[in-house]
Amino acid sequence: MNACDASQYLEAKTKLSALLDRVAAGEDVVIARAGTPVARLVALHAGASASGVRLGGLKRARVRIDPEFHAPLADDELLGT
């Protein structure tokens, strides 16, 4: 794990693209301000989408919703009669 010290904080802001390349290569990068770690850049897990948002959990591909799920219900089904 590499730490960017306080003197490199501004450098980290200007070289974010290069830091992201290091993270994509498997390296964790810690950014510090005034000698105190404030952030850690780590690669996303393989289960994440390109946007970084996890979509539907681990078994998303196994869940199928019947098209009739969205069909309107009859009045007696809504009222429970």
JONOR-V659769 format. One record per helix or strand of 2 or more residues. SS is the DSSP state (@ for helix, = for strand). FROM is the first residue (numbers start at 0). LEN is the number of residues. If there is no record, write none. Layout:
# JONOR-V659769
<<SS & FROM & LEN> <SS & FROM & LEN>>
This chain:
# JONOR-V659769
<<= & 1 & 3> <@ & 5 & 9> <@ & 15 & 9> <= & 28 & 5> <= & 35 & 6> <@ & 59 & 3> <@ & 66 & 4> <@ & 74 & 5>>
